[in-house]
Amino acid sequence: MTGGPSSERSTSPDPLGSSLSWALTRSLPGREERWLLRALLHRGPSAQDAWDAFSSRVKNLPGLFRTDTGGRKRLGPLLLSSIRENALPADPGLLTVLKTAYLREELRVKALRKIARSAFDALREEGLSFLVLKGAALSEVVYPDPVLRHTHDIDLLVQGDDLERAQEAVAHAGFHSPVVLTGGRGTMVTHRTYTPILLLVSLYRYPFYQTDAQAIRRRSREVVLDALGPIIIPSPADNLLQAIGHASYSPRRSNLLWVTDAWTILQGQDSFDWSRFMEAVRESRLEIPAFVMLRYLKEEIDAPVPEATLEALSTLAVNAGKLRRDAALYGARQYGGQHSQLTALKRPSCRERLNLLRWQVFPSREYVSWAYGNPPALLLPAIYLMRPVTYAAEALKWRLIGLARVFAIRLGIPVRSESDSD
């Protein structure tokens, strides 16, 4: 198990062109992470081969999963489950680390359930409707055991007119210290145990990607859980799109939870509604990230994504236009470094690299107008003159973050992922 299917992709033309694909795929998991993911998620010989390939190249497996460097510690329970089910070889030191991580997550789940139940009951008593999102929902409904999905906060989608009432309701359950989230997407309040709850009016932190809250509510479903009572969660299609959409711009995508979420959502469905997924893609303007990330899931992780869906997404992505292209490039740049062993795409030529640099430093007029709040036409030349400085500052920031992470890892200092809800 060496190159896998990635070696086959480089021989065929990429529908997005090598420049754009090269820029977007730099933020996807690399070869060794692919082996780890397949070892976590697959069963049988595929998992065994992937674990052999991954474990033979990591010098200190217990150390990798003991600290939060790269978010690997939160994958410990999933790895322990795979080791047990697939009879993977693991030394006693690694097993001790993984069992400790599992016990830690068991305690976390018990505490989080109690805190979540108090918030949910407070909202219900006020007659407020809400959808439970991301880890708080997926861990309970999609994963076979909530311990397998690390969750440290509670994300709820509320109606915009109900935001203030919802904040007052959860205050009675011990949530205080409100903080307005960027872009006006909601409020974060914190429980006395330091557990945050995010009261959201839109799904995506990056405001370019839109939320049709009414459509999401129409597609939602209710589930009744012993620990939490009746809760409403998004449809599998909306859950999948939120997982990959959020990862497309989040610096924390390197923790790989978006891959395990997407895989588990798809594996848990006898017949996934791809037509609903495509509907949600069009509503959200996520055509390009959805195509790039689903292609990765299918080609590198063997996720059950139909070829027809990829072809339809490819067509949407190719015809998405400059504004969506530049938004996708912005999201891909929000990462403190790149995977050094990226899947084998053809590297762009010097001319294509210059073309990519032009897109990034001098994006389309449509993107500049959106990003700067539709400024007067007379201001556009000044904005474009400042773009090289803005781009250089952004690149320097992520370069410094990447260097700091490298030095911390070499010194054995735990590196926590950048702050952002998962």
C-alpha positions as CSV (number, residue, x, y, z in Angstrom):
1,M,0.0,0.0,0.0
2,T,2.0,2.9,-1.2
3,G,0.6,5.5,-3.5
4,G,-3.0,4.2,-3.8
5,P,-5.5,5.8,-6.1
6,S,-3.8,9.2,-5.9
7,S,-1.2,8.1,-8.4
8,E,-3.9,7.5,-11.0
9,R,-5.5,11.0,-10.7
10,S,-2.5,12.9,-11.9
11,T,-2.7,11.3,-15.4
12,S,-6.1,12.7,-16.3
13,P,-7.0,16.4,-16.8
14,D,-8.5,18.1,-13.7
15,P,-11.8,19.8,-14.5
16,L,-10.8,22.7,-12.3
17,G,-7.4,23.1,-13.9
18,S,-4.1,22.3,-12.2
19,S,-3.6,25.8,-10.7
20,L,-6.9,25.9,-8.8
21,S,-6.8,22.2,-7.8
22,W,-3.3,22.5,-6.6
23,A,-4.2,25.5,-4.4
24,L,-7.3,23.9,-3.0
25,T,-5.9,20.4,-2.3
26,R,-2.9,21.7,-0.3
27,S,-5.3,21.9,2.7
28,L,-6.5,18.3,2.3
29,P,-5.0,15.4,4.3
30,G,-1.7,14.0,3.0
31,R,-0.5,10.5,2.4
32,E,0.3,9.5,6.0
33,E,-2.9,11.1,7.2
34,R,-4.8,9.1,4.6
35,W,-3.3,5.9,6.0
36,L,-4.3,6.9,9.5
37,L,-7.9,7.7,8.4
38,R,-8.2,4.4,6.5
39,A,-6.9,2.6,9.6
40,L,-9.5,4.4,11.8
41,L,-12.5,4.1,9.5
42,H,-12.0,0.9,7.4
43,R,-12.5,-2.7,8.6
44,G,-10.6,-5.8,7.5
45,P,-7.5,-6.0,5.3
46,S,-7.8,-2.4,4.2
47,A,-7.6,-1.2,7.8
48,Q,-4.7,-3.6,8.5
49,D,-2.7,-2.5,5.5
50,A,-3.3,1.2,6.3
51,W,-2.2,0.7,9.9
52,D,0.9,-1.1,8.9
53,A,1.9,1.7,6.5
54,F,1.1,4.4,9.1
55,S,2.6,2.9,12.2
56,S,5.8,1.9,10.4
57,R,6.5,5.6,9.7
58,V,5.7,7.1,13.0
59,K,8.5,7.0,15.6
60,N,6.5,7.7,18.7
61,L,2.9,6.6,18.4
62,P,2.1,6.9,22.1
63,G,3.5,10.5,22.1
64,L,1.4,11.4,19.0
65,F,-1.8,10.3,20.6
66,R,-1.0,11.5,24.2
67,T,-0.8,15.2,23.3
68,D,-3.2,17.4,21.4
69,T,-0.6,18.0,18.7
70,G,-2.5,18.3,15.5
71,G,-5.7,17.1,17.3
72,R,-4.6,13.5,17.2
73,K,-5.5,12.9,20.9
74,R,-9.1,13.3,20.1
75,L,-8.9,10.5,17.5
76,G,-7.7,8.1,20.2
77,P,-11.1,6.4,21.0
78,L,-11.7,5.8,17.2
79,L,-8.2,4.2,16.9
80,L,-8.8,2.0,20.0
81,S,-12.1,0.8,18.5
82,S,-10.4,0.0,15.2
83,I,-7.5,-1.8,16.9
84,R,-10.0,-4.0,18.8
85,E,-12.3,-4.7,15.8
86,N,-9.5,-5.3,13.3
87,A,-7.0,-7.0,15.6
88,L,-4.4,-4.4,14.7
89,P,-1.0,-4.8,16.4
90,A,-0.3,-2.1,19.1
91,D,2.3,-2.0,21.8
92,P,1.2,-1.7,25.5
93,G,2.3,1.9,25.7
94,L,0.0,2.9,22.9
95,L,-2.9,0.9,24.3
96,T,-2.5,2.6,27.6
97,V,-2.6,6.0,26.0
98,L,-5.7,5.1,24.0
99,K,-7.6,3.5,26.9
100,T,-6.9,6.7,28.9
101,A,-8.3,8.8,26.1
102,Y,-11.3,6.6,25.9
103,L,-12.0,6.9,29.6
104,R,-11.5,10.7,29.4
105,E,-14.0,10.9,26.6
106,E,-16.5,8.8,28.6
107,L,-16.3,11.3,31.4
108,R,-16.6,14.2,28.9
109,V,-19.7,12.7,27.4
110,K,-21.4,12.3,30.8
111,A,-20.7,15.9,31.7
112,L,-21.6,17.3,28.3
113,R,-24.9,15.4,28.3
114,K,-25.9,16.9,31.7
115,I,-25.0,20.4,30.6
116,A,-26.7,20.1,27.2
117,R,-29.9,18.6,28.8
118,S,-30.1,21.6,31.1
119,A,-29.8,24.1,28.2
120,F,-32.2,22.1,26.0
121,D,-34.8,22.0,28.8
122,A,-34.5,25.7,29.4
123,L,-35.1,26.4,25.7
124,R,-38.1,24.1,25.5
125,E,-39.6,25.7,28.6
126,E,-39.5,29.0,26.7
127,G,-41.1,27.4,23.7
128,L,-38.1,28.1,21.5
129,S,-37.2,25.8,18.6
130,F,-33.6,24.9,17.9
131,L,-31.5,22.5,15.8
132,V,-28.6,20.6,17.4
133,L,-25.6,20.8,15.1
134,K,-22.1,19.3,14.5
135,G,-20.4,17.3,17.2
136,A,-23.2,17.6,19.8
137,A,-25.6,16.0,17.3
138,L,-23.3,13.7,15.3
139,S,-21.8,12.0,18.4
140,E,-25.2,11.0,19.7
141,V,-27.0,10.1,16.5
142,V,-24.5,9.2,13.8
143,Y,-21.5,7.6,15.6
144,P,-22.1,4.1,17.1
145,D,-20.8,5.4,20.5
146,P,-20.7,9.1,21.4
147,V,-17.3,8.5,23.0
148,L,-15.8,8.0,19.5
149,R,-16.5,11.7,18.5
150,H,-14.7,14.3,20.6
151,T,-17.0,17.2,21.3
152,H,-16.2,20.1,23.6
153,D,-19.0,22.6,22.9
154,I,-22.7,22.7,21.9
155,D,-23.8,24.3,18.6
156,L,-27.5,25.2,18.2
157,L,-29.2,26.8,15.3
158,V,-32.0,29.2,16.5
159,Q,-34.2,31.6,14.6
160,G,-32.8,35.1,14.3
161,D,-35.8,36.7,16.1
162,D,-35.3,34.2,19.0
163,L,-31.6,34.8,19.6
164,E,-32.0,37.2,22.6
165,R,-34.7,35.1,24.2
166,A,-32.6,32.0,23.7
167,Q,-29.6,33.7,25.4
168,E,-31.8,34.6,28.3
169,A,-33.2,31.1,28.6
170,V,-29.8,29.4,28.7
171,A,-28.6,31.9,31.3
172,H,-31.1,30.2,33.7
173,A,-29.2,27.0,33.0
174,G,-25.9,28.4,34.1
175,F,-24.6,29.9,30.7
176,H,-23.2,33.4,31.0
177,S,-20.6,35.8,29.6
178,P,-22.1,36.4,26.2
179,V,-19.7,37.1,23.3
180,V,-21.1,38.2,19.9
181,L,-19.6,36.0,17.2
182,T,-17.9,37.5,14.1
183,G,-20.2,38.3,11.2
184,G,-23.3,38.6,13.4
185,R,-23.8,34.8,13.1
186,G,-24.9,34.4,16.7
187,T,-23.7,34.5,20.4
188,M,-21.4,32.3,22.4
189,V,-22.2,31.9,26.1
190,T,-20.2,29.8,28.6
191,H,-21.3,27.4,31.3
192,R,-19.7,27.7,34.7
193,T,-17.8,24.5,33.8
194,Y,-16.3,26.4,30.9
195,T,-18.3,24.5,28.4
196,P,-19.4,26.9,25.6
197,I,-22.7,26.9,23.8
198,L,-23.0,28.7,20.4
199,L,-26.4,30.1,19.6
200,L,-26.2,30.4,15.9
201,V,-28.5,32.1,13.3
202,S,-26.4,30.7,10.3
203,L,-24.4,27.5,9.8
204,Y,-21.1,28.9,8.4
205,R,-18.6,31.2,10.1
206,Y,-17.4,32.4,6.7
207,P,-20.3,34.7,5.7
208,F,-19.9,34.1,1.9
209,Y,-21.5,30.6,2.3
210,Q,-25.2,31.2,2.9
211,T,-27.7,29.5,5.1
212,D,-31.3,28.9,4.0
213,A,-32.4,28.3,7.6
214,Q,-36.0,27.6,6.5
215,A,-35.0,25.0,4.0
216,I,-32.7,23.3,6.6
217,R,-35.6,23.2,9.1
218,R,-37.9,21.7,6.5
219,R,-35.4,18.9,5.8
220,S,-34.6,18.3,9.5
221,R,-35.7,15.4,11.6
222,E,-36.5,14.7,15.2
223,V,-34.8,12.0,17.2
224,V,-35.5,11.0,20.8
225,L,-32.5,10.3,23.0
226,D,-32.6,8.9,26.5
227,A,-29.9,11.3,27.7
228,L,-31.2,14.4,26.0
229,G,-34.8,13.9,25.2
230,P,-36.3,14.9,21.8
231,I,-34.0,16.9,19.7
232,I,-34.1,18.2,16.1
233,I,-31.1,17.7,13.9
234,P,-30.4,18.6,10.3
235,S,-30.9,16.0,7.6
236,P,-27.9,13.8,6.7
237,A,-27.5,15.8,3.5
238,D,-27.2,19.1,5.5
239,N,-25.0,17.5,8.1
240,L,-22.6,16.3,5.4
241,L,-22.5,19.6,3.7
242,Q,-21.9,21.5,6.9
243,A,-19.0,19.1,7.8
244,I,-17.2,19.7,4.5
245,G,-18.2,23.3,4.2
246,H,-16.9,24.2,7.6
247,A,-13.7,22.4,6.9
248,S,-13.1,24.2,3.6
249,Y,-12.3,27.5,5.5
250,S,-11.4,26.3,9.1
251,P,-7.8,26.3,10.3
252,R,-8.8,23.3,12.4
253,R,-9.6,21.0,9.5
254,S,-6.2,19.5,10.2
255,N,-7.7,17.6,13.2
256,L,-9.3,15.4,10.5
257,L,-12.7,15.3,12.3
258,W,-14.4,16.5,9.1
259,V,-13.3,13.3,7.4
260,T,-14.5,11.0,10.2
261,D,-17.8,12.9,10.4
262,A,-18.4,12.7,6.6
263,W,-17.5,9.0,6.5
264,T,-19.7,8.2,9.5
265,I,-22.7,10.2,8.1
266,L,-22.5,8.3,4.8
267,Q,-21.9,4.9,6.3
268,G,-24.9,5.4,8.6
269,Q,-27.4,5.8,5.7
270,D,-28.9,2.9,3.8
271,S,-29.9,5.3,1.0
272,F,-28.3,8.8,1.3
273,D,-30.4,11.5,-0.4
274,W,-27.9,12.9,-2.9
275,S,-30.6,15.1,-4.6
276,R,-31.1,16.9,-1.2
277,F,-27.4,17.3,-0.9
278,M,-27.1,18.9,-4.3
279,E,-30.0,21.2,-3.4
280,A,-28.2,22.3,-0.3
281,V,-24.9,22.8,-2.3
282,R,-26.7,25.2,-4.6
283,E,-28.3,27.1,-1.7
284,S,-25.0,27.6,0.1
285,R,-22.8,28.5,-2.8
286,L,-20.3,25.7,-1.8
287,E,-20.0,24.1,-5.3
288,I,-16.2,24.2,-5.5
289,P,-15.3,23.1,-1.9
290,A,-18.0,20.4,-2.1
291,F,-16.5,19.0,-5.3
292,V,-12.9,19.1,-4.1
293,M,-13.6,17.5,-0.7
294,L,-16.1,14.8,-1.9
295,R,-13.6,13.9,-4.6
296,Y,-11.0,13.4,-1.9
297,L,-13.3,11.3,0.3
298,K,-14.2,9.0,-2.7
299,E,-10.7,8.7,-4.2
300,E,-8.6,8.5,-1.1
301,I,-10.8,7.2,1.7
302,D,-13.2,5.1,-0.5
303,A,-16.3,6.9,0.8
304,P,-19.5,5.8,-1.0
305,V,-19.9,8.9,-3.2
306,P,-21.7,8.1,-6.5
307,E,-19.8,8.9,-9.7
308,A,-22.9,10.7,-11.0
309,T,-22.8,13.0,-8.0
310,L,-19.2,13.8,-8.5
311,E,-19.8,14.5,-12.2
312,A,-22.7,16.8,-11.4
313,L,-20.6,18.6,-8.8
314,S,-17.7,18.9,-11.2
315,T,-20.0,20.7,-13.7
316,L,-21.3,23.1,-11.0
317,A,-17.7,23.8,-9.8
318,V,-16.4,24.5,-13.3
319,N,-19.2,26.9,-14.0
320,A,-19.3,28.5,-10.5
321,G,-17.7,31.7,-11.6
322,K,-15.0,34.0,-10.3
323,L,-16.7,35.1,-7.1
324,R,-17.0,31.5,-5.9
325,R,-13.5,30.6,-7.1
326,D,-12.0,33.5,-5.1
327,A,-14.1,32.6,-2.0
328,A,-12.8,29.0,-2.2
329,L,-9.2,30.2,-2.5
330,Y,-9.6,32.4,0.6
331,G,-10.9,29.4,2.6
332,A,-8.0,27.2,1.5
333,R,-5.5,29.8,2.7
334,Q,-6.8,29.6,6.3
335,Y,-4.3,27.0,7.3
336,G,-1.1,27.1,9.3
337,G,0.9,25.1,6.8
338,Q,0.4,22.5,4.1
339,H,0.6,18.7,4.1
340,S,4.0,17.8,2.9
341,Q,3.0,14.5,1.4
342,L,0.0,15.7,-0.6
343,T,-1.7,13.4,-3.1
344,A,0.1,13.4,-6.3
345,L,-1.4,16.1,-8.4
346,K,0.5,17.5,-11.3
347,R,2.3,20.7,-10.0
348,P,1.3,23.8,-12.0
349,S,3.8,25.4,-14.4
350,C,5.4,28.7,-13.7
351,R,2.8,30.4,-15.9
352,E,0.0,28.7,-14.0
353,R,1.5,29.6,-10.6
354,L,1.6,33.3,-11.7
355,N,-2.0,32.9,-12.7
356,L,-2.9,31.6,-9.3
357,L,-0.9,34.3,-7.6
358,R,-2.9,36.9,-9.6
359,W,-6.2,35.4,-8.5
360,Q,-5.1,35.5,-4.9
361,V,-3.5,38.9,-4.8
362,F,-5.9,40.6,-7.2
363,P,-9.1,38.7,-6.9
364,S,-12.1,39.4,-9.2
365,R,-14.0,42.7,-8.9
366,E,-17.1,40.7,-7.8
367,Y,-15.1,39.2,-4.8
368,V,-13.6,42.5,-3.8
369,S,-17.0,44.2,-3.9
370,W,-18.4,41.4,-1.7
371,A,-15.4,41.3,0.7
372,Y,-15.3,45.0,1.2
373,G,-19.0,45.6,1.5
374,N,-19.8,47.0,-2.0
375,P,-17.6,50.1,-1.8
376,P,-18.0,53.0,-4.2
377,A,-16.4,52.3,-7.6
378,L,-13.9,55.1,-7.0
379,L,-12.4,53.2,-4.0
380,L,-11.8,50.0,-5.9
381,P,-8.4,51.1,-7.3
382,A,-7.2,52.0,-3.8
383,I,-8.3,48.6,-2.5
384,Y,-6.5,46.8,-5.3
385,L,-3.3,48.8,-4.5
386,M,-3.5,47.6,-0.9
387,R,-4.2,44.0,-1.8
388,P,-0.5,42.9,-2.1
389,V,0.1,44.2,1.4
390,T,-3.0,42.5,2.7
391,Y,-2.0,39.2,1.0
392,A,1.6,39.4,2.2
393,A,0.4,40.0,5.8
394,E,-2.0,37.0,5.6
395,A,0.7,34.8,4.2
396,L,3.2,35.9,6.9
397,K,0.7,35.2,9.6
398,W,0.1,31.6,8.5
399,R,3.8,31.1,7.9
400,L,4.6,32.1,11.5
401,I,1.9,29.9,12.9
402,G,3.2,27.0,10.9
403,L,6.8,27.6,12.1
404,A,5.6,27.9,15.7
405,R,3.8,24.6,15.4
406,V,6.9,22.9,14.0
407,F,9.2,24.2,16.8
408,A,6.6,23.2,19.4
409,I,6.3,19.7,18.0
410,R,10.1,19.3,18.0
411,L,10.3,20.5,21.6
412,G,7.5,18.1,22.6
413,I,5.2,20.9,23.5
414,P,1.4,20.1,23.0
415,V,0.0,22.2,20.2
416,R,-3.7,23.0,20.4
417,S,-5.6,23.6,17.3
418,E,-6.6,27.2,16.4
419,S,-9.7,28.4,18.2
420,D,-12.9,27.6,16.3
421,S,-15.9,25.5,17.0
422,D,-15.7,21.9,15.8
